[in-house]
Amino acid sequence: MAITHFIPTVWAAQMQMQYWETTVFAPLVNRDYEGNLSSGNSIKISGVVTPEIKDYKANNRTTSADDITDTEVEVEVDQEKNFDFYVDDIDRAQAAGSMDGYSHAAAQGMAEDADKYIASQLAAGATAIANTDAPLDGDDAFDLIADLQLALNQASVPVIGRVLAINSLFNRQLVSASSKLTAVDTSGDPAGLREGTVGRVLGFRIITTENMPVTNKPQAIAFNKDACAYVSQIQKVEGMRAQNKFADRLRGLHVYGSKVIRPEAVAKYTAA
């Protein structure tokens, strides 16, 4: 008989809460399509094409209708990750029957896995800026952010919802003593933003994370929230009694998918 402390619906809710508390990228991308998620499928996202704007006066104040056109992007829900482990009766007794430590560890692992995947999708779908010089100080880092801002501005990307994700090597130069940004203002940001917030610079919310695709040299990815779609679901959480030992077995399945759906709204910098 499985331990009475384990209630699948309560466990699943707890896992979901802890997962989002430890994630950096997932809260910063578009999750509007998550309600359409089901196992093993894909999400088709239609995009509206701006209709032609015609000169009514120049056309003798007459007009004709055009056919409506749209675009379609498909997000594959192709990532399936799971946890599966035993909780020994002795270990459980020492933990006073609480499963919090185990759920937190599993949630941390899934958060890291999904974070790295979203970051890899953003990087793969981004346009690289021409400047690949490594920043030598804070002013160089600021100039690189200005180049990324220019790339988004020229693509008419909305200012609201812009994020700049940087790794620790880029962050080190950004906050260096010679930087214009040594007193960067973090007011207005949610407390810690998963402990990733550096501040706001040139319209970007700056977050720092080691879940970037590149960690051995400075890297930065600028994007608008609506540029990347992410769908996720912790589908199954099960508890059962182990057959060959005095322990309970706990396992769960996380399915998700992510894709850049507005490539013009993502730009990246990676040092040469």
ChimeraX commands (.cxc) that place a marker at each C-alpha (Angstrom):
marker #1 position 0.00,0.00,0.00 radius 0.5
marker #1 position 1.38,3.41,-0.99 radius 0.5
marker #1 position 1.98,6.02,1.67 radius 0.5
marker #1 position -1.17,7.83,2.72 radius 0.5
marker #1 position 0.61,11.19,2.67 radius 0.5
marker #1 position 0.80,11.02,-1.11 radius 0.5
marker #1 position -2.34,12.41,-2.78 radius 0.5
marker #1 position -1.83,12.66,-6.60 radius 0.5
marker #1 position -3.92,15.81,-7.17 radius 0.5
marker #1 position -2.28,17.68,-4.30 radius 0.5
marker #1 position 1.18,16.54,-5.42 radius 0.5
marker #1 position 0.58,17.70,-9.00 radius 0.5
marker #1 position -0.56,21.16,-7.88 radius 0.5
marker #1 position 2.47,21.48,-5.64 radius 0.5
marker #1 position 4.82,20.50,-8.43 radius 0.5
marker #1 position 3.37,23.08,-10.79 radius 0.5
marker #1 position 3.72,25.88,-8.24 radius 0.5
marker #1 position 7.32,25.09,-7.40 radius 0.5
marker #1 position 8.25,24.66,-11.05 radius 0.5
marker #1 position 7.28,28.20,-11.98 radius 0.5
marker #1 position 8.97,29.65,-8.92 radius 0.5
marker #1 position 12.34,28.35,-10.12 radius 0.5
marker #1 position 12.04,29.23,-13.82 radius 0.5
marker #1 position 13.50,32.29,-15.59 radius 0.5
marker #1 position 12.48,32.08,-19.26 radius 0.5
marker #1 position 9.02,30.48,-19.08 radius 0.5
marker #1 position 7.31,33.52,-17.46 radius 0.5
marker #1 position 8.92,35.82,-20.05 radius 0.5
marker #1 position 7.61,34.24,-23.27 radius 0.5
marker #1 position 4.16,33.82,-24.79 radius 0.5
marker #1 position 2.06,31.10,-23.14 radius 0.5
marker #1 position -1.33,32.16,-24.54 radius 0.5
marker #1 position -1.69,28.91,-26.47 radius 0.5
marker #1 position -1.18,26.56,-23.54 radius 0.5
marker #1 position -4.88,25.84,-23.13 radius 0.5
marker #1 position -4.81,24.04,-26.49 radius 0.5
marker #1 position -2.14,21.57,-25.38 radius 0.5
marker #1 position -2.65,17.83,-25.47 radius 0.5
marker #1 position -0.11,15.03,-25.40 radius 0.5
marker #1 position 1.92,14.34,-28.52 radius 0.5
marker #1 position 0.31,16.94,-30.74 radius 0.5
marker #1 position 1.31,20.27,-32.22 radius 0.5
marker #1 position -0.14,23.74,-31.80 radius 0.5
marker #1 position -0.98,25.60,-35.01 radius 0.5
marker #1 position -0.87,29.37,-34.53 radius 0.5
marker #1 position -2.45,31.56,-37.18 radius 0.5
marker #1 position -1.00,34.99,-37.86 radius 0.5
marker #1 position -2.87,37.91,-39.39 radius 0.5
marker #1 position -1.37,39.58,-42.46 radius 0.5
marker #1 position -1.92,43.35,-42.52 radius 0.5
marker #1 position -4.39,44.22,-45.30 radius 0.5
marker #1 position -3.34,46.59,-48.06 radius 0.5
marker #1 position -4.02,50.25,-47.27 radius 0.5
marker #1 position -5.42,51.88,-50.40 radius 0.5
marker #1 position -5.74,55.49,-51.52 radius 0.5
marker #1 position -9.50,55.92,-51.59 radius 0.5
marker #1 position -9.45,59.48,-52.93 radius 0.5
marker #1 position -6.96,58.73,-55.72 radius 0.5
marker #1 position -9.11,55.82,-56.85 radius 0.5
marker #1 position -12.11,58.06,-57.58 radius 0.5
marker #1 position -13.52,57.23,-54.13 radius 0.5
marker #1 position -14.17,53.62,-55.09 radius 0.5
marker #1 position -12.79,50.47,-53.51 radius 0.5
marker #1 position -12.68,46.71,-54.01 radius 0.5
marker #1 position -12.30,43.97,-51.41 radius 0.5
marker #1 position -9.21,41.80,-51.08 radius 0.5
marker #1 position -9.16,38.21,-49.91 radius 0.5
marker #1 position -8.11,37.81,-46.29 radius 0.5
marker #1 position -4.77,36.06,-45.93 radius 0.5
marker #1 position -3.00,34.68,-42.93 radius 0.5
marker #1 position 0.14,32.82,-41.95 radius 0.5
marker #1 position 0.53,29.71,-39.83 radius 0.5
marker #1 position 3.27,28.61,-37.47 radius 0.5
marker #1 position 3.34,25.14,-35.95 radius 0.5
marker #1 position 4.76,24.53,-32.49 radius 0.5
marker #1 position 5.62,20.89,-31.95 radius 0.5
marker #1 position 4.91,19.54,-28.47 radius 0.5
marker #1 position 7.83,17.17,-28.85 radius 0.5
marker #1 position 9.68,17.38,-25.54 radius 0.5
marker #1 position 8.84,14.62,-23.05 radius 0.5
marker #1 position 10.83,14.54,-19.81 radius 0.5
marker #1 position 10.11,12.57,-16.66 radius 0.5
marker #1 position 11.26,11.93,-13.13 radius 0.5
marker #1 position 11.07,8.49,-11.54 radius 0.5
marker #1 position 12.56,7.65,-8.16 radius 0.5
marker #1 position 12.13,5.64,-4.99 radius 0.5
marker #1 position 11.46,7.11,-1.56 radius 0.5
marker #1 position 12.83,4.62,0.93 radius 0.5
marker #1 position 10.69,4.07,4.02 radius 0.5
marker #1 position 13.64,4.94,6.24 radius 0.5
marker #1 position 14.30,8.18,4.35 radius 0.5
marker #1 position 10.63,9.07,4.51 radius 0.5
marker #1 position 10.55,8.47,8.24 radius 0.5
marker #1 position 13.56,10.74,8.71 radius 0.5
marker #1 position 11.79,13.43,6.70 radius 0.5
marker #1 position 8.74,13.10,8.99 radius 0.5
marker #1 position 6.61,11.92,6.08 radius 0.5
marker #1 position 6.98,15.14,4.10 radius 0.5
marker #1 position 7.42,14.94,0.32 radius 0.5
marker #1 position 8.35,18.62,-0.04 radius 0.5
marker #1 position 12.07,17.99,-0.45 radius 0.5
marker #1 position 11.54,15.42,-3.17 radius 0.5
marker #1 position 9.00,17.53,-5.07 radius 0.5
marker #1 position 11.27,20.56,-4.88 radius 0.5
marker #1 position 14.24,18.63,-6.25 radius 0.5
marker #1 position 12.20,17.23,-9.15 radius 0.5
marker #1 position 10.73,20.69,-9.88 radius 0.5
marker #1 position 14.19,22.24,-9.91 radius 0.5
marker #1 position 15.37,19.67,-12.42 radius 0.5
marker #1 position 12.42,20.22,-14.74 radius 0.5
marker #1 position 12.80,24.00,-14.48 radius 0.5
marker #1 position 16.43,23.82,-15.53 radius 0.5
marker #1 position 15.61,21.49,-18.41 radius 0.5
marker #1 position 12.77,23.65,-19.80 radius 0.5
marker #1 position 14.67,26.90,-19.26 radius 0.5
marker #1 position 17.61,25.71,-21.33 radius 0.5
marker #1 position 15.31,24.48,-24.08 radius 0.5
marker #1 position 13.43,27.81,-24.36 radius 0.5
marker #1 position 16.74,29.69,-24.43 radius 0.5
marker #1 position 18.03,27.41,-27.20 radius 0.5
marker #1 position 14.90,28.06,-29.25 radius 0.5
marker #1 position 15.25,31.83,-28.81 radius 0.5
marker #1 position 18.90,31.68,-29.88 radius 0.5
marker #1 position 18.13,29.46,-32.88 radius 0.5
marker #1 position 15.38,31.78,-34.10 radius 0.5
marker #1 position 17.26,35.06,-33.51 radius 0.5
marker #1 position 19.10,37.27,-35.98 radius 0.5
marker #1 position 22.68,37.95,-34.90 radius 0.5
marker #1 position 23.90,41.54,-34.83 radius 0.5
marker #1 position 27.09,42.33,-36.76 radius 0.5
marker #1 position 29.16,43.34,-33.73 radius 0.5
marker #1 position 30.85,40.30,-32.17 radius 0.5
marker #1 position 33.60,42.13,-30.24 radius 0.5
marker #1 position 33.88,41.04,-26.61 radius 0.5
marker #1 position 32.92,43.85,-24.19 radius 0.5
marker #1 position 35.92,45.11,-22.24 radius 0.5
marker #1 position 33.96,47.27,-19.81 radius 0.5
marker #1 position 30.49,48.49,-18.94 radius 0.5
marker #1 position 30.42,51.08,-21.71 radius 0.5
marker #1 position 31.09,48.37,-24.31 radius 0.5
marker #1 position 28.28,46.28,-22.83 radius 0.5
marker #1 position 25.95,49.28,-22.96 radius 0.5
marker #1 position 26.81,49.85,-26.63 radius 0.5
marker #1 position 26.01,46.23,-27.44 radius 0.5
marker #1 position 22.62,46.59,-25.77 radius 0.5
marker #1 position 22.06,49.70,-27.90 radius 0.5
marker #1 position 22.85,47.62,-31.02 radius 0.5
marker #1 position 20.29,45.02,-29.96 radius 0.5
marker #1 position 17.76,47.78,-29.27 radius 0.5
marker #1 position 18.39,49.16,-32.77 radius 0.5
marker #1 position 17.75,45.74,-34.32 radius 0.5
marker #1 position 14.37,45.47,-32.62 radius 0.5
marker #1 position 13.50,49.10,-33.36 radius 0.5
marker #1 position 14.21,48.65,-37.06 radius 0.5
marker #1 position 11.90,45.62,-37.06 radius 0.5
marker #1 position 9.13,47.75,-35.45 radius 0.5
marker #1 position 9.05,45.48,-32.40 radius 0.5
marker #1 position 6.85,46.91,-29.60 radius 0.5
marker #1 position 8.79,48.40,-26.70 radius 0.5
marker #1 position 6.41,46.99,-24.11 radius 0.5
marker #1 position 7.42,43.47,-23.14 radius 0.5
marker #1 position 11.06,43.66,-24.24 radius 0.5
marker #1 position 13.53,41.44,-22.37 radius 0.5
marker #1 position 17.29,41.07,-22.58 radius 0.5
marker #1 position 18.67,37.77,-21.27 radius 0.5
marker #1 position 22.41,37.77,-20.56 radius 0.5
marker #1 position 24.86,35.27,-19.15 radius 0.5
marker #1 position 27.13,36.01,-16.20 radius 0.5
marker #1 position 30.13,36.98,-18.38 radius 0.5
marker #1 position 28.10,39.69,-20.11 radius 0.5
marker #1 position 26.60,40.75,-16.79 radius 0.5
marker #1 position 30.07,41.12,-15.26 radius 0.5
marker #1 position 30.95,43.82,-17.78 radius 0.5
marker #1 position 27.55,45.45,-17.61 radius 0.5
marker #1 position 27.83,46.18,-13.89 radius 0.5
marker #1 position 31.58,46.92,-13.88 radius 0.5
marker #1 position 32.93,49.95,-12.07 radius 0.5
marker #1 position 33.44,51.97,-15.26 radius 0.5
marker #1 position 29.90,51.38,-16.46 radius 0.5
marker #1 position 27.20,54.00,-16.93 radius 0.5
marker #1 position 24.99,51.43,-15.21 radius 0.5
marker #1 position 26.59,50.97,-11.80 radius 0.5
marker #1 position 23.46,52.40,-10.19 radius 0.5
marker #1 position 21.00,50.63,-12.48 radius 0.5
marker #1 position 17.43,51.13,-11.28 radius 0.5
marker #1 position 15.57,47.94,-10.38 radius 0.5
marker #1 position 12.45,49.74,-9.18 radius 0.5
marker #1 position 9.22,48.50,-10.67 radius 0.5
marker #1 position 10.47,44.95,-11.20 radius 0.5
marker #1 position 8.77,42.10,-9.35 radius 0.5
marker #1 position 10.83,41.05,-6.37 radius 0.5
marker #1 position 13.71,39.12,-7.80 radius 0.5
marker #1 position 11.89,37.95,-10.95 radius 0.5
marker #1 position 12.95,34.41,-10.11 radius 0.5
marker #1 position 16.08,36.10,-8.69 radius 0.5
marker #1 position 17.20,36.90,-12.24 radius 0.5
marker #1 position 16.56,40.63,-12.58 radius 0.5
marker #1 position 19.50,43.00,-13.00 radius 0.5
marker #1 position 17.43,46.09,-13.80 radius 0.5
marker #1 position 16.03,48.03,-16.76 radius 0.5
marker #1 position 18.27,49.40,-19.52 radius 0.5
marker #1 position 17.21,51.07,-22.79 radius 0.5
marker #1 position 13.68,49.72,-22.47 radius 0.5
marker #1 position 14.78,46.15,-21.72 radius 0.5
marker #1 position 14.16,44.21,-18.54 radius 0.5
marker #1 position 17.57,42.67,-18.00 radius 0.5
marker #1 position 17.77,39.15,-16.58 radius 0.5
marker #1 position 20.89,37.10,-15.99 radius 0.5
marker #1 position 20.96,33.31,-16.15 radius 0.5
marker #1 position 23.39,30.49,-16.77 radius 0.5
marker #1 position 20.75,28.65,-18.80 radius 0.5
marker #1 position 21.84,30.55,-21.92 radius 0.5
marker #1 position 23.08,28.41,-24.86 radius 0.5
marker #1 position 26.59,29.89,-24.49 radius 0.5
marker #1 position 28.24,30.20,-21.08 radius 0.5
marker #1 position 31.99,30.36,-21.85 radius 0.5
marker #1 position 31.88,33.82,-23.47 radius 0.5
marker #1 position 29.55,36.84,-23.27 radius 0.5
marker #1 position 26.12,36.31,-24.81 radius 0.5
marker #1 position 22.87,38.31,-24.87 radius 0.5
marker #1 position 19.47,37.60,-26.43 radius 0.5
marker #1 position 16.96,40.43,-26.89 radius 0.5
marker #1 position 13.33,39.58,-27.49 radius 0.5
marker #1 position 9.75,40.67,-27.08 radius 0.5
marker #1 position 7.51,38.42,-25.02 radius 0.5
marker #1 position 5.29,37.62,-27.99 radius 0.5
marker #1 position 8.24,36.46,-30.10 radius 0.5
marker #1 position 8.38,32.94,-28.66 radius 0.5
marker #1 position 5.57,30.53,-27.81 radius 0.5
marker #1 position 5.85,27.99,-25.02 radius 0.5
marker #1 position 3.32,25.32,-24.08 radius 0.5
marker #1 position 3.81,23.06,-21.10 radius 0.5
marker #1 position 1.98,20.53,-19.00 radius 0.5
marker #1 position 2.92,18.24,-16.14 radius 0.5
marker #1 position 0.75,15.45,-17.45 radius 0.5
marker #1 position 1.04,12.59,-15.03 radius 0.5
marker #1 position 2.14,12.21,-11.44 radius 0.5
marker #1 position 1.87,8.72,-9.95 radius 0.5
marker #1 position 2.70,7.06,-6.68 radius 0.5
marker #1 position 2.99,3.32,-6.20 radius 0.5
marker #1 position 4.47,0.82,-3.78 radius 0.5
marker #1 position 7.82,-0.64,-4.78 radius 0.5
marker #1 position 7.72,-4.39,-5.40 radius 0.5
marker #1 position 11.17,-5.45,-4.21 radius 0.5
marker #1 position 12.04,-3.00,-1.44 radius 0.5
marker #1 position 10.46,-1.12,1.45 radius 0.5
marker #1 position 9.89,2.08,-0.47 radius 0.5
marker #1 position 7.41,4.05,-2.52 radius 0.5
marker #1 position 7.99,4.90,-6.16 radius 0.5
marker #1 position 7.14,8.37,-7.43 radius 0.5
marker #1 position 7.15,9.37,-11.09 radius 0.5
marker #1 position 5.86,12.16,-13.27 radius 0.5
marker #1 position 5.81,13.22,-16.93 radius 0.5
marker #1 position 6.36,16.74,-18.28 radius 0.5
marker #1 position 5.53,17.47,-21.94 radius 0.5
marker #1 position 6.24,20.77,-23.59 radius 0.5
marker #1 position 7.21,22.58,-26.77 radius 0.5
marker #1 position 8.62,25.97,-27.70 radius 0.5
marker #1 position 9.31,27.89,-30.91 radius 0.5
marker #1 position 10.08,31.41,-32.09 radius 0.5
marker #1 position 6.92,32.54,-33.87 radius 0.5
marker #1 position 8.01,36.14,-34.54 radius 0.5
marker #1 position 11.66,35.89,-35.65 radius 0.5
marker #1 position 11.87,39.61,-36.39 radius 0.5
marker #1 position 11.36,40.22,-32.67 radius 0.5
marker #1 position 14.48,38.32,-31.53 radius 0.5
marker #1 position 18.10,39.50,-31.86 radius 0.5
marker #1 position 21.23,38.05,-30.31 radius 0.5
marker #1 position 24.85,38.88,-29.60 radius 0.5
marker #1 position 27.58,36.31,-29.00 radius 0.5
marker #1 position 31.20,37.30,-28.53 radius 0.5
marker #1 position 33.58,35.93,-31.15 radius 0.5
marker link #1:1,2 radius 0.2
marker link #1:2,3 radius 0.2
marker link #1:3,4 radius 0.2
marker link #1:4,5 radius 0.2
marker link #1:5,6 radius 0.2
marker link #1:6,7 radius 0.2
marker link #1:7,8 radius 0.2
marker link #1:8,9 radius 0.2
marker link #1:9,10 radius 0.2
marker link #1:10,11 radius 0.2
marker link #1:11,12 radius 0.2
marker link #1:12,13 radius 0.2
marker link #1:13,14 radius 0.2
marker link #1:14,15 radius 0.2
marker link #1:15,16 radius 0.2
marker link #1:16,17 radius 0.2
marker link #1:17,18 radius 0.2
marker link #1:18,19 radius 0.2
marker link #1:19,20 radius 0.2
marker link #1:20,21 radius 0.2
marker link #1:21,22 radius 0.2
marker link #1:22,23 radius 0.2
marker link #1:23,24 radius 0.2
marker link #1:24,25 radius 0.2
marker link #1:25,26 radius 0.2
marker link #1:26,27 radius 0.2
marker link #1:27,28 radius 0.2
marker link #1:28,29 radius 0.2
marker link #1:29,30 radius 0.2
marker link #1:30,31 radius 0.2
marker link #1:31,32 radius 0.2
marker link #1:32,33 radius 0.2
marker link #1:33,34 radius 0.2
marker link #1:34,35 radius 0.2
marker link #1:35,36 radius 0.2
marker link #1:36,37 radius 0.2
marker link #1:37,38 radius 0.2
marker link #1:38,39 radius 0.2
marker link #1:39,40 radius 0.2
marker link #1:40,41 radius 0.2
marker link #1:41,42 radius 0.2
marker link #1:42,43 radius 0.2
marker link #1:43,44 radius 0.2
marker link #1:44,45 radius 0.2
marker link #1:45,46 radius 0.2
marker link #1:46,47 radius 0.2
marker link #1:47,48 radius 0.2
marker link #1:48,49 radius 0.2
marker link #1:49,50 radius 0.2
marker link #1:50,51 radius 0.2
marker link #1:51,52 radius 0.2
marker link #1:52,53 radius 0.2
marker link #1:53,54 radius 0.2
marker link #1:54,55 radius 0.2
marker link #1:55,56 radius 0.2
marker link #1:56,57 radius 0.2
marker link #1:57,58 radius 0.2
marker link #1:58,59 radius 0.2
marker link #1:59,60 radius 0.2
marker link #1:60,61 radius 0.2
marker link #1:61,62 radius 0.2
marker link #1:62,63 radius 0.2
marker link #1:63,64 radius 0.2
marker link #1:64,65 radius 0.2
marker link #1:65,66 radius 0.2
marker link #1:66,67 radius 0.2
marker link #1:67,68 radius 0.2
marker link #1:68,69 radius 0.2
marker link #1:69,70 radius 0.2
marker link #1:70,71 radius 0.2
marker link #1:71,72 radius 0.2
marker link #1:72,73 radius 0.2
marker link #1:73,74 radius 0.2
marker link #1:74,75 radius 0.2
marker link #1:75,76 radius 0.2
marker link #1:76,77 radius 0.2
marker link #1:77,78 radius 0.2
marker link #1:78,79 radius 0.2
marker link #1:79,80 radius 0.2
marker link #1:80,81 radius 0.2
marker link #1:81,82 radius 0.2
marker link #1:82,83 radius 0.2
marker link #1:83,84 radius 0.2
marker link #1:84,85 radius 0.2
marker link #1:85,86 radius 0.2
marker link #1:86,87 radius 0.2
marker link #1:87,88 radius 0.2
marker link #1:88,89 radius 0.2
marker link #1:89,90 radius 0.2
marker link #1:90,91 radius 0.2
marker link #1:91,92 radius 0.2
marker link #1:92,93 radius 0.2
marker link #1:93,94 radius 0.2
marker link #1:94,95 radius 0.2
marker link #1:95,96 radius 0.2
marker link #1:96,97 radius 0.2
marker link #1:97,98 radius 0.2
marker link #1:98,99 radius 0.2
marker link #1:99,100 radius 0.2
marker link #1:100,101 radius 0.2
marker link #1:101,102 radius 0.2
marker link #1:102,103 radius 0.2
marker link #1:103,104 radius 0.2
marker link #1:104,105 radius 0.2
marker link #1:105,106 radius 0.2
marker link #1:106,107 radius 0.2
marker link #1:107,108 radius 0.2
marker link #1:108,109 radius 0.2
marker link #1:109,110 radius 0.2
marker link #1:110,111 radius 0.2
marker link #1:111,112 radius 0.2
marker link #1:112,113 radius 0.2
marker link #1:113,114 radius 0.2
marker link #1:114,115 radius 0.2
marker link #1:115,116 radius 0.2
marker link #1:116,117 radius 0.2
marker link #1:117,118 radius 0.2
marker link #1:118,119 radius 0.2
marker link #1:119,120 radius 0.2
marker link #1:120,121 radius 0.2
marker link #1:121,122 radius 0.2
marker link #1:122,123 radius 0.2
marker link #1:123,124 radius 0.2
marker link #1:124,125 radius 0.2
marker link #1:125,126 radius 0.2
marker link #1:126,127 radius 0.2
marker link #1:127,128 radius 0.2
marker link #1:128,129 radius 0.2
marker link #1:129,130 radius 0.2
marker link #1:130,131 radius 0.2
marker link #1:131,132 radius 0.2
marker link #1:132,133 radius 0.2
marker link #1:133,134 radius 0.2
marker link #1:134,135 radius 0.2
marker link #1:135,136 radius 0.2
marker link #1:136,137 radius 0.2
marker link #1:137,138 radius 0.2
marker link #1:138,139 radius 0.2
marker link #1:139,140 radius 0.2
marker link #1:140,141 radius 0.2
marker link #1:141,142 radius 0.2
marker link #1:142,143 radius 0.2
marker link #1:143,144 radius 0.2
marker link #1:144,145 radius 0.2
marker link #1:145,146 radius 0.2
marker link #1:146,147 radius 0.2
marker link #1:147,148 radius 0.2
marker link #1:148,149 radius 0.2
marker link #1:149,150 radius 0.2
marker link #1:150,151 radius 0.2
marker link #1:151,152 radius 0.2
marker link #1:152,153 radius 0.2
marker link #1:153,154 radius 0.2
marker link #1:154,155 radius 0.2
marker link #1:155,156 radius 0.2
marker link #1:156,157 radius 0.2
marker link #1:157,158 radius 0.2
marker link #1:158,159 radius 0.2
marker link #1:159,160 radius 0.2
marker link #1:160,161 radius 0.2
marker link #1:161,162 radius 0.2
marker link #1:162,163 radius 0.2
marker link #1:163,164 radius 0.2
marker link #1:164,165 radius 0.2
marker link #1:165,166 radius 0.2
marker link #1:166,167 radius 0.2
marker link #1:167,168 radius 0.2
marker link #1:168,169 radius 0.2
marker link #1:169,170 radius 0.2
marker link #1:170,171 radius 0.2
marker link #1:171,172 radius 0.2
marker link #1:172,173 radius 0.2
marker link #1:173,174 radius 0.2
marker link #1:174,175 radius 0.2
marker link #1:175,176 radius 0.2
marker link #1:176,177 radius 0.2
marker link #1:177,178 radius 0.2
marker link #1:178,179 radius 0.2
marker link #1:179,180 radius 0.2
marker link #1:180,181 radius 0.2
marker link #1:181,182 radius 0.2
marker link #1:182,183 radius 0.2
marker link #1:183,184 radius 0.2
marker link #1:184,185 radius 0.2
marker link #1:185,186 radius 0.2
marker link #1:186,187 radius 0.2
marker link #1:187,188 radius 0.2
marker link #1:188,189 radius 0.2
marker link #1:189,190 radius 0.2
marker link #1:190,191 radius 0.2
marker link #1:191,192 radius 0.2
marker link #1:192,193 radius 0.2
marker link #1:193,194 radius 0.2
marker link #1:194,195 radius 0.2
marker link #1:195,196 radius 0.2
marker link #1:196,197 radius 0.2
marker link #1:197,198 radius 0.2
marker link #1:198,199 radius 0.2
marker link #1:199,200 radius 0.2
marker link #1:200,201 radius 0.2
marker link #1:201,202 radius 0.2
marker link #1:202,203 radius 0.2
marker link #1:203,204 radius 0.2
marker link #1:204,205 radius 0.2
marker link #1:205,206 radius 0.2
marker link #1:206,207 radius 0.2
marker link #1:207,208 radius 0.2
marker link #1:208,209 radius 0.2
marker link #1:209,210 radius 0.2
marker link #1:210,211 radius 0.2
marker link #1:211,212 radius 0.2
marker link #1:212,213 radius 0.2
marker link #1:213,214 radius 0.2
marker link #1:214,215 radius 0.2
marker link #1:215,216 radius 0.2
marker link #1:216,217 radius 0.2
marker link #1:217,218 radius 0.2
marker link #1:218,219 radius 0.2
marker link #1:219,220 radius 0.2
marker link #1:220,221 radius 0.2
marker link #1:221,222 radius 0.2
marker link #1:222,223 radius 0.2
marker link #1:223,224 radius 0.2
marker link #1:224,225 radius 0.2
marker link #1:225,226 radius 0.2
marker link #1:226,227 radius 0.2
marker link #1:227,228 radius 0.2
marker link #1:228,229 radius 0.2
marker link #1:229,230 radius 0.2
marker link #1:230,231 radius 0.2
marker link #1:231,232 radius 0.2
marker link #1:232,233 radius 0.2
marker link #1:233,234 radius 0.2
marker link #1:234,235 radius 0.2
marker link #1:235,236 radius 0.2
marker link #1:236,237 radius 0.2
marker link #1:237,238 radius 0.2
marker link #1:238,239 radius 0.2
marker link #1:239,240 radius 0.2
marker link #1:240,241 radius 0.2
marker link #1:241,242 radius 0.2
marker link #1:242,243 radius 0.2
marker link #1:243,244 radius 0.2
marker link #1:244,245 radius 0.2
marker link #1:245,246 radius 0.2
marker link #1:246,247 radius 0.2
marker link #1:247,248 radius 0.2
marker link #1:248,249 radius 0.2
marker link #1:249,250 radius 0.2
marker link #1:250,251 radius 0.2
marker link #1:251,252 radius 0.2
marker link #1:252,253 radius 0.2
marker link #1:253,254 radius 0.2
marker link #1:254,255 radius 0.2
marker link #1:255,256 radius 0.2
marker link #1:256,257 radius 0.2
marker link #1:257,258 radius 0.2
marker link #1:258,259 radius 0.2
marker link #1:259,260 radius 0.2
marker link #1:260,261 radius 0.2
marker link #1:261,262 radius 0.2
marker link #1:262,263 radius 0.2
marker link #1:263,264 radius 0.2
marker link #1:264,265 radius 0.2
marker link #1:265,266 radius 0.2
marker link #1:266,267 radius 0.2
marker link #1:267,268 radius 0.2
marker link #1:268,269 radius 0.2
marker link #1:269,270 radius 0.2
marker link #1:270,271 radius 0.2
marker link #1:271,272 radius 0.2
view
